[in-house]
Amino acid sequence: MTPDQRNYLSMERSTHYFGIMRTTIFTFAGLAALIHLGPDGYSAPLLMLVIATTAYGVLAGGTSLDDLIALRDDMDDEMKATHYGRGLAARNIPMLKNISAGLLGLIGLAEVLAILI
């Protein structure tokens, strides 16, 4: 894989990750509006939308970040020797994956509890 191909794939996967997070957060905001402004009581379809949104954000976002980790780990020695390569190697992408999954899970849990209570 050439450095140009790796750079292109890295940019595409990071753009994909940000798109997933943006879509998930906007969907959570819309669902929160439905929960707050809609009728009170249990709603099975709304509950399933919250669960599906949470799963989408966690799984799709995690997949994009896993791809970024793989691309970073496949750098050749010449690329690792550059400032850019050292900067990429220093990024803690697994921690970003854990934090984003945890936050999306907490948002999903809060919305599920708002539906059930």
Buried (B, 14 or more C-beta within 10 A) or exposed (E): EEBEEBEEBBEEBBEBBEEBBEBBBEBBEEBBEBBEEEEEEEBEEBBEBBEEBBEBBBEBBBBBBBBBBEBBEEBEEEBEEEEEBEEBEEEEBEEBBEEBBEBBBEBBEBBBEBBEE
